[in-house]
Amino acid sequence: MKKFGSSKTVNIVFSLLLAILLAAYVLSIKNYSNSNSSNQYSSLVTEKKETVSVPLTYQYNSDDYVIVGGASTVSVNLQGSSALVTAAKNHNDISASADLRGLGVGQHTVNVALAGVSSSLSATASPQTVTVTLAEKNSAKKDVKVQYDSSKLASGYSVTDTSTDVKSVTVTGPKENVDAVSYVGADVDLDKNTKSNVSQSAKLTAYDKNGDPVQVSLSQSKANVKLTVAQSDSASSTKSVKLAAQATAGNLSNFDISFDPSTVTITGSSDTLNSIDSLPVSLDLSNISSKTSTSVSLDKPSGVDQLSVQKVTVTITPKSSN
């Protein structure tokens, strides 16, 4: 009988088991090496978080609607490798948009979509949704009126003529806002004690009948304005006149009305001043049911060279009914 160890079958089985064990050992060494290498590589890549602010654009039917009250920017929270986050922040290729196409008049809440972000970075918009209002678009032409602070003119000087290369502009916005625009002011910024002619690129702003700004878009933002400044004629004089309320709507007898200041100094020829006893101030009293204070722009009467103030505060108090 042959020895057990010399059996051919036993030798084959033993060799096979040895080969399997050897292969498993080599594989475990390789996996350990790869894992260790991967861990070392991971430890070399620094993670970073950063928040950047990006412009927010709106996609909508701009021929028929305007955006009211929408945010102009959103924050984007970035996370990933330090190099990629820094590059994204410095290159500023990220953009955000909100899609309102197909939506009509009213308030809508829509998602914020991001573009220009590397696929290797995690990016989240904050906020992820925005609420905006679509309003019916309206446009109208409004006259341009040159405005300046006459108190900045040197004593004895006045503006004898004004001109602008823009006579009217188109205002665009929600119908309610466009209807409220009374005129577009070309606001000239004078230096104190101005004595010489002024030529300036003046900012254009839409104003209502009370001289308060109205939020609308203008077909252009500036106008070239010229003021002719000259020493007042020796025959010119000044006069202090009271302000007199005039109702464009409503009944004056139903209200107590006061002005601050209550008088204004006007400058002009003696003949002109002698014909003026008070300065009328137009007021709309139709919707006033409680005590109201507001700022009102003064109109310069024909022949008057200068007013001491351009605006006054008017307080309107309804009288108690008997």
PyMOL commands that set and color helices and strands:
alter all, ss='L'
color gray80, all
select helices_A, chain A and resi 4-6+8-44+82-91+150-152+175-180+252-254+270-274
alter helices_A, ss='H'
color red, helices_A
select strands_A, chain A and resi 47-59+65-68+73-81+95-99+106-115+122-126+129-147+157-164+168-174+183-187+198-207+217-218+222-231+236-249+255-260+263-269+278-284+292-297+304-307+311-318
alter strands_A, ss='S'
color yellow, strands_A
deselect
rebuild
show_as cartoon
